Amino acid sequence: MEVHFPPDVQAKLEEMARDTGRGSDELVADAVLGLFDELARTREMLDGRYSDLDGGRVKPIDGEEAYRTLMQNTETQRRRRRA
């Protein structure tokens, strides 16, 4: 498989390959595998949270209510810092 990068990305890849003494193909393979692992962990976390909602173990919060609460908490923190 061939992968083509924009010149700035290619330059960074070549620099990292030189700095680490590893091949650029090895660096790209590690990066892709790391991305896949992270996506799998994210998917597991989201599936678990959805199961919690679907099973009634947690209750959803209205978006507007959550935003108001966040803004109130933020303002409280700001006041504490000023005092």
C-alpha atoms as an extended CHARMM CRD file, in Angstrom:
* protein
*
        83  EXT
         1         1  MET       CA              0.0000000000        0.0000000000        0.0000000000  PROA      1               0.0000000000
         2         2  GLU       CA              1.1910000000        3.5010000000       -0.7650000000  PROA      2               0.0000000000
         3         3  VAL       CA              0.3120000000        6.5090000000        1.3300000000  PROA      3               0.0000000000
         4         4  HSD       CA              0.9190000000       10.0640000000        0.1810000000  PROA      4               0.0000000000
         5         5  PHE       CA              1.2420000000       12.9270000000        2.6450000000  PROA      5               0.0000000000
         6         6  PRO       CA              1.3300000000       16.6710000000        2.1550000000  PROA      6               0.0000000000
         7         7  PRO       CA              4.9100000000       18.0080000000        2.0970000000  PROA      7               0.0000000000
         8         8  ASP       CA              4.7850000000       19.3520000000        5.6690000000  PROA      8               0.0000000000
         9         9  VAL       CA              3.6000000000       16.0130000000        7.0720000000  PROA      9               0.0000000000
        10        10  GLN       CA              6.1670000000       14.1340000000        4.9940000000  PROA      10              0.0000000000
        11        11  ALA       CA              8.9200000000       16.3990000000        6.3230000000  PROA      11              0.0000000000
        12        12  LYS       CA              7.8560000000       15.7760000000        9.9360000000  PROA      12              0.0000000000
        13        13  LEU       CA              7.6970000000       12.0340000000        9.3130000000  PROA      13              0.0000000000
        14        14  GLU       CA             11.1720000000       11.9890000000        7.7800000000  PROA      14              0.0000000000
        15        15  GLU       CA             12.5380000000       14.1050000000       10.6410000000  PROA      15              0.0000000000
        16        16  MET       CA             11.0610000000       11.7640000000       13.2470000000  PROA      16              0.0000000000
        17        17  ALA       CA             12.4110000000        8.7480000000       11.3740000000  PROA      17              0.0000000000
        18        18  ARG       CA             15.8900000000       10.2940000000       11.3990000000  PROA      18              0.0000000000
        19        19  ASP       CA             15.6270000000       11.2920000000       15.0770000000  PROA      19              0.0000000000
        20        20  THR       CA             14.4270000000        7.8840000000       16.2290000000  PROA      20              0.0000000000
        21        21  GLY       CA             16.4150000000        5.7150000000       13.8410000000  PROA      21              0.0000000000
        22        22  ARG       CA             13.2340000000        3.9520000000       12.7740000000  PROA      22              0.0000000000
        23        23  GLY       CA             11.8390000000        3.6270000000        9.2850000000  PROA      23              0.0000000000
        24        24  SER       CA              9.0490000000        5.9560000000        8.2580000000  PROA      24              0.0000000000
        25        25  ASP       CA              6.9080000000        2.9520000000        7.3160000000  PROA      25              0.0000000000
        26        26  GLU       CA              7.3370000000        1.6000000000       10.8460000000  PROA      26              0.0000000000
        27        27  LEU       CA              6.3450000000        4.9560000000       12.3660000000  PROA      27              0.0000000000
        28        28  VAL       CA              3.2200000000        5.1830000000       10.2070000000  PROA      28              0.0000000000
        29        29  ALA       CA              2.2330000000        1.6000000000       11.0660000000  PROA      29              0.0000000000
        30        30  ASP       CA              2.6200000000        2.3360000000       14.7950000000  PROA      30              0.0000000000
        31        31  ALA       CA              0.5600000000        5.5220000000       14.4630000000  PROA      31              0.0000000000
        32        32  VAL       CA             -2.2420000000        3.7400000000       12.6020000000  PROA      32              0.0000000000
        33        33  LEU       CA             -2.3010000000        0.8770000000       15.1160000000  PROA      33              0.0000000000
        34        34  GLY       CA             -2.4170000000        3.3830000000       17.9590000000  PROA      34              0.0000000000
        35        35  LEU       CA             -5.3400000000        5.1460000000       16.3100000000  PROA      35              0.0000000000
        36        36  PHE       CA             -7.2110000000        1.8700000000       15.8750000000  PROA      36              0.0000000000
        37        37  ASP       CA             -6.6090000000        0.9670000000       19.5320000000  PROA      37              0.0000000000
        38        38  GLU       CA             -7.8660000000        4.3700000000       20.6690000000  PROA      38              0.0000000000
        39        39  LEU       CA            -10.9520000000        4.0990000000       18.4620000000  PROA      39              0.0000000000
        40        40  ALA       CA            -11.7110000000        0.6490000000       19.8900000000  PROA      40              0.0000000000
        41        41  ARG       CA            -11.4240000000        1.9760000000       23.4740000000  PROA      41              0.0000000000
        42        42  THR       CA            -13.6720000000        4.9260000000       22.6040000000  PROA      42              0.0000000000
        43        43  ARG       CA            -16.2170000000        2.6090000000       21.0210000000  PROA      43              0.0000000000
        44        44  GLU       CA            -16.2300000000        0.3920000000       24.1230000000  PROA      44              0.0000000000
        45        45  MET       CA            -16.7330000000        3.4050000000       26.3700000000  PROA      45              0.0000000000
        46        46  LEU       CA            -19.5920000000        4.7500000000       24.2440000000  PROA      46              0.0000000000
        47        47  ASP       CA            -21.2370000000        1.3130000000       24.0420000000  PROA      47              0.0000000000
        48        48  GLY       CA            -21.0410000000        1.0250000000       27.8310000000  PROA      48              0.0000000000
        49        49  ARG       CA            -22.5400000000        4.4650000000       28.3570000000  PROA      49              0.0000000000
        50        50  TYR       CA            -25.3200000000        3.7230000000       25.9030000000  PROA      50              0.0000000000
        51        51  SER       CA            -26.0280000000        0.4470000000       27.7080000000  PROA      51              0.0000000000
        52        52  ASP       CA            -26.2190000000        2.3390000000       31.0100000000  PROA      52              0.0000000000
        53        53  LEU       CA            -28.7450000000        4.7590000000       29.5140000000  PROA      53              0.0000000000
        54        54  ASP       CA            -30.6940000000        2.0350000000       27.7550000000  PROA      54              0.0000000000
        55        55  GLY       CA            -30.7790000000       -0.1480000000       30.8650000000  PROA      55              0.0000000000
        56        56  GLY       CA            -31.9640000000        2.7180000000       33.0640000000  PROA      56              0.0000000000
        57        57  ARG       CA            -28.8470000000        2.6810000000       35.2730000000  PROA      57              0.0000000000
        58        58  VAL       CA            -28.3260000000        6.3810000000       34.5560000000  PROA      58              0.0000000000
        59        59  LYS       CA            -30.8010000000        9.0510000000       33.5880000000  PROA      59              0.0000000000
        60        60  PRO       CA            -30.2220000000       11.4430000000       30.7060000000  PROA      60              0.0000000000
        61        61  ILE       CA            -29.8990000000       15.1400000000       31.4440000000  PROA      61              0.0000000000
        62        62  ASP       CA            -31.6080000000       17.7430000000       29.3190000000  PROA      62              0.0000000000
        63        63  GLY       CA            -28.9890000000       19.5830000000       27.2590000000  PROA      63              0.0000000000
        64        64  GLU       CA            -30.2350000000       23.0330000000       28.2310000000  PROA      64              0.0000000000
        65        65  GLU       CA            -30.2750000000       22.0580000000       31.9060000000  PROA      65              0.0000000000
        66        66  ALA       CA            -26.7440000000       20.6720000000       31.6650000000  PROA      66              0.0000000000
        67        67  TYR       CA            -25.5450000000       23.8710000000       29.9810000000  PROA      67              0.0000000000
        68        68  ARG       CA            -27.1540000000       26.0720000000       32.6620000000  PROA      68              0.0000000000
        69        69  THR       CA            -25.5750000000       23.9870000000       35.4130000000  PROA      69              0.0000000000
        70        70  LEU       CA            -22.1760000000       24.1610000000       33.7370000000  PROA      70              0.0000000000
        71        71  MET       CA            -22.4140000000       27.9270000000       33.3520000000  PROA      71              0.0000000000
        72        72  GLN       CA            -23.4840000000       28.3590000000       36.9870000000  PROA      72              0.0000000000
        73        73  ASN       CA            -20.5870000000       26.2340000000       38.1950000000  PROA      73              0.0000000000
        74        74  THR       CA            -18.1820000000       28.1590000000       35.9820000000  PROA      74              0.0000000000
        75        75  GLU       CA            -19.4000000000       31.4890000000       37.3240000000  PROA      75              0.0000000000
        76        76  THR       CA            -19.0990000000       30.2210000000       40.9050000000  PROA      76              0.0000000000
        77        77  GLN       CA            -15.4870000000       29.2000000000       40.2510000000  PROA      77              0.0000000000
        78        78  ARG       CA            -14.7070000000       32.6050000000       38.7250000000  PROA      78              0.0000000000
        79        79  ARG       CA            -16.1310000000       34.4160000000       41.7520000000  PROA      79              0.0000000000
        80        80  ARG       CA            -14.0300000000       32.2870000000       44.1000000000  PROA      80              0.0000000000
        81        81  ARG       CA            -10.8730000000       33.1450000000       42.1700000000  PROA      81              0.0000000000
        82        82  ARG       CA            -11.6320000000       36.8750000000       42.3390000000  PROA      82              0.0000000000
        83        83  ALA       CA            -12.2600000000       36.8050000000       46.0790000000  PROA      83              0.0000000000
